[in-house]
Amino acid sequence: MDFSESLKKNREFRSVYQKGISYADKYLVMYILKNDLNKNRVGISVSKKVGNSIIRHRLTRLIRESYRLNEAGFLCGYDMVIIARVSAKNKGYREIESALMHLGKLHRITVA
């Protein structure tokens, strides 16, 4: 990811949850918070409610890949936490990508 890093620490996630703005659709929830950096920081969360570790890791990879391929279309300077909902469990790449881009448009952080 050229313009992004990962959110890793629990306090970084909590800060985005508490101070950020969230929008949701059928498959994903996205929290964003403006940061003072010239890059985005992205965290992905998939609960155990969604399924076993194989399903959770698959969803994490789909979300990360969707973001990576569309990264140039996102404005820089945001911390994002993307949460997969239970309904995303059996969805493919196209549905996850569509949900991610839809949430980007709702937050007004996509260029297109």
Secondary structure, DSSP 8 states (H G I E B T S, - for coil): --SEEE--SHHHHHHHHHHSEEEE-SSEEEEEEE-SSSSEEEEEEE-TTT-SHHHHHHHHHHHHHHHHHTGGGB-SSEEEEEEE-GGGTT--HHHHHHHHHHHHHHHT-B--
